[in-house]
Amino acid sequence: MPSITRGKCLSIFVYDIGLSIDLNETERRLASAKRETIRHKRRAPKYFDYRPAPIGISQRAESVRVDEQFATEPHVDLIVYDFGAVSVIYRIALCGDSSGLLTLSEGLYENQKLLDDSRKRVDDLLKVIQGAVTKANISSFVEDYVIFQIDGFTPPIAISELTSQYAQHAAQILRAEARELSADEVIDALSHRISFGKDDVVLADWHAALVVDKDAEDILTILEFANVELLELRFLDQRLDEALELAYERLSKRSQRWLPSRSIPADLRDVSQWQVDSAILFEGVNNVLKLLGDQYLARVYRLTAQRFHLTEWDASILRKLETLESIYQKISDQVATRRTEVLEWIVIILIAIEIVLPLISSKFH
């Protein structure tokens, strides 16, 4: 591709650090914290924004060299969401020869230095705001993503050229793949694209996105949030798998017992708590971004959500929540049935005693 006039690369790492975060308390504990909003470059209603707005924190940092040509800028941004997620964002300046973008994409793929640094920053953040976090616990996995944002090229090229003449190179950058890709792979890598004007485009793929736009802060925000949502859905899906396994175990133990156990209330309480925690997290993630009004940004979000299969993740989580509800109901029904059976036996025993006692009494008299 031609030379880059100016641009930047965002390397994003997303973590879950708890069930929920009190953003007001977090603001009080962090003097540098500020509320983040979506900076619209097009006309859009005021209600197209976060509810509630996440907190942004900017930190000084040492530059991390990715390769001989590229290094991160000396500051890092952290975005804190009320549903327990934290994004760590590194920025790399882009300018000049575009042939290095592929090398940069490869270097950022599961970059261990940035991964370790981001984890340390999240650990340090949690130590400061732990009192504002409900059920604090940093997730064992992380969602990483790369966004290449380019103002333009020299000499200028049409967007149609980018997706035709330079399609192979663009696809390799998105896939972080040095070897030449097949025609099918190129078509798939570039299949999720959208434009607002004649000179801009968003190409969204599973590892990276390529954004050609002079003023793309709102688009970058949407892409970053889509990754946050993906992380939370993955995390919630894992939690539900664990909850279902434990719930099956509790249900199996209940089936093997005849008499009610003292642990039954605890079993019901645990399953109920898993349901509530999962439902709260699911609703929090899905409702924080109000996709109303700005139709273009809403379409960018839907395009990215389609590439990340967020709808399929949603369906899987809803199905598991329904299964958990079914298990809770079965345990509850078993408890009620066993109690009824015990009461019936008590009544039978009392009746038997009432019949036998007079016979025994008359025999002795």
N, C-alpha and C positions, 0 to 999 in steps of 0.2 A: 504494500500500500504506500501511497505518497507520504511525505513527511508530515508530522503532527505540528500544527501551529501552537497549540497549548492544550493541556488536559491534565487529568489526574487519575490515579488508580486507587480504589478503596479496597483494602483487605479487611474483611469483617469476620469477627468471631463472636458467636452468640452462646450464652450460658443461661441455665436456670439456677437461681440461688435460693429459692424458697417458694412457698405457696402463694404469698402475696407480700407486697412492700407498701408501707405507709409513706407516700411520697412527700407529704407535708413534714413528717418527722425527718425524712431523709434530707429535705431542704434545710431544716434547722441544724442538722449535724454537719452539713457540707456547705461551707461559705461560698465556694465557687460554683455551686449548682444553679442551674437556670432551667426554666420550662422550655421544652422544645415545641415548635409549631411547624406546620407544613407551609413553606414559603411558595405561594402560588405565583407562577409567571403568567398564567392565563386568568381570565375572569372566572371566578368561582364563588359560590355562596360561602359565608363565614362559617357555616356549620359543617363544612367539609374539613374535618380536623380530627385530632385525637381527643378522646374522652375517657379518662382524664389524660392531660398532656404529660408525656414522660419527662424525665429530668436529664439534662445534658451536663456532663462534667468534662472539662478539658484539663489534661495533665501534661506537664513537661516530660519528655522522654529522650533517651539516647537513640540516635538513628540506628536502625538495623539494616545491614546491607543484605540485599536479596541476591544480587550478582554484581559483576564488575560495573555495570551501567546504572543500576537502580538501588536506591536506599530509601527507607521511610523518612518522613519529615520528623523534626524534633518535638512533636506533640502527638498525643493520642486522645481520642474522644471516647467517652463512655456514655451510653444511653441506658437509663434505668426505667423499666416499665412496672406499673403497679401490680401486674399479675406474676411478678417474680423473675422476669427475664432481664439480662444485661447484655448489651452489645458493646464490643470493643472494636474501634475502627482506627486503622492505620492508613495514612495517606502517602502516596508516592507521586511526585511531580512527573508529568509526561511532556516531552518536547523533542522535536527533531525527528530523527530516523525512526520509523515505525517498525522496522524489522526486528527490534528488540522486544516487541510486545509478546511474541510467542515465548521467548526465553523467560520473560518476566512471569507470564502465566504459568509456565512449568515450575519456576522457582517458588511461586506462591502456593502451589498445590500441596496441601498438608505441610506447610512450612513449620518445622519444629521450633525454630527460634521464636517466631511470632506466637506460636501456640503456647510455648512456655511463658513468654512475657505476658500474654493476655491472661493466662490462668493466674499468674502472680498478682496482676492488677485487680482481678476479680476477688482473689483471696484478701488482699489489702482493703478493698472497698467493703467487703462483708464485715471485716473486723470493726470498721467505723460505724456502719449502719445496722449492725446485727439486731439492735433493739427495735428497729423499725421493720424487721423482716419476720414474717410468720413462718414457723417450721423451717428455719434456715438450714439449707443443705445444698452445696454446689453439685450440679448434675455431673455424672461420670463421663458424659459425652458432650461434644461441642459441634455446632453447625458453623462451617466456614464458607465464605463466598467472596468472590472478586468482582468488582465493577470497574470497567475501563470507560472513563468519561472523556470524550474528545470534543473540543470546541469546533475544530475543522481541520482540513488538510491543505497542504501546499505542494503542487497546485491543487485548486479545488476540484473535487470529484462529486458527481451526482450520487445520490443514495442508491439509485438503481445499479450503478457501477460497483458500489461496495458489495452488494448482494449478488452480483453476477461475475464481473471481471475479477474481483478480489474475494470471491466466495470461499475458495479453498483456504486462503490465509486467515480470513475471519473465523471460519469454522475451527481451524487448528488452535487459534487463540482461545476461543470459547471452551474447547475441549481440553486445553493444555496438552496437546498431542503433537509431537515433533514430526512423526511420520505422516506421509500424505494419506488423507482420508478418502474413502470411497465416495462415489457420487451420492449414494443413499445416506451416508453419514453426514455429508455436507448439507444435504437437503434437510435432514432432521435437526441439525445444529442451528440452522437459520430459519426454521419453520415458525418460531414464535417471535414475530416482529410486528412493530406498530409504529406509525408516524403521525405527527400532528401537522407539520408543515412539509414543504417540499425538500427542505434541507436538514431534516432531523430524522432520527430513527432510534428505536430501542430493540436490541436483539437480546432476548433472555434465554439462557440455557441453564442446565442444572448446576454447573460448576462456576460459571461466570456470566456476566452480561456486558454487552458493548453498547454504549450510549453515545451517539453523535448528536450533540446539542450544546449550544453556547451557554444556556442557562437551564441547568438540569437538576437543581437542588431538590425540587419537589419529586422528580422521578427517582433520584437516588434514595430519597426518604422512603418512598413506596417499596423499592426493591429491598432496602434494608429491613423494613418491617415484615415483608413477605418471608424473609429468612428467619426472623424472630418467630413468626407464626409456625414455620416449619419445625423449628427446634422444639417449640412448646408442644406441638402435636406429636412429634416423635417421643418426647419425654412423657407426655400423658399416655400415649399408647403403651409404652413400656411399663408405666405404673399400673395401668389397668391389667396388663398381662400378669404382673406380680399379684395384684389384688385378686384376680380371678383364680389363680393357682391356690392362693391361701383360702379363698372362699370355697373352692371345690373340696379342699382338704377338710375344712370345718364341716361342710355338708356331709361328707363321707363319714366323718366321726359321729355326727348326729344320727346317721342312719343305722349305725351299729349299736347304739345305746337304746335301752328300753326306758329306763327311768330318766327324768329330767336331771340335767347337771347344773351345778352352780355356774359353769362357764357359759351357759346358754345366753344370758343377758350380755356378757362380754362379746360373744360371737356376733350377736345381732348389732351391738353397738359398733364393733369394728367394721363390719360390712357396711353399715349405714354411714360411718365416717368416711370410708373409701368412696362411697357414692357422692357424698356432699363435696369432698375435696376435689374430686375429678370434675364434677359438674361446675363448681365455682371457677376452676382453672379454664375449663372449656369455654364457658360463657365470657370470662374475662378476656381471653385471647380473641374471640370472634367478635366482640362488641367494642373494642377499644378504638378501632378506626372506623369512622362513619363514612361509608362509601356512597355519599349522596351529593348531588350538585355538580361536581367537577367530573364530567363524563369521561374525559380523556384519561385522567389519573385512575378513575375506576376501571377503565379498560386495561390500562397498564397493569393494575393489580390483578385483574382477572386473568390476563395473559400469563403473568408470572405464576399465579396460583395454579393455572393449568399445567405449566411446565413442571412445577413442584409436586403435582398431584395432591394438592391440599384438599380437594373435594373427596378423593378416595380416603385420605387420612381421616377427614371428618366422619365419613360413613363408617369406617372401621371403629372409631371411638364411640360413636352413637350405638353401634351394634354391641360393643362390649359393655357399655353402660346399661343397656337393656338386659344383657345377660346377667350382670351383677345384680340388677333389680330383681330378676327372676330367681336368682339364688337366695337373695334376702327373703323373698316371699316364701320360697320352699322351706327355708330354715324356720321362718315364723310359723308356717303351716304345720311343720313337724312338731314344733314346740306346743302349739295349740292342741294338736291331735294327741300327743303323749299326755298332756295334762288332762284332757278329757278321758282318756283311757284309765289313767290313774284314779281319777275321781269316780269313774264307773266301778272300778274294783273296790274302792273304799266303800261305796254304797252297798255292793254285793256282800262284802265282808261284814258290814254293820247289820245287814238284814239277816245274814247267817248267824251272827252272834245273838241277835234278838230272838231267833227261832230256837237256837241251841240252849241258851241260858235257862229258859223256863223248864225244859226237859231235864236238864242237869239238876236244877233246883228241886223239882218234884221227885226225882229219884232219891235224893238225900233226905227228903221229908217223908 
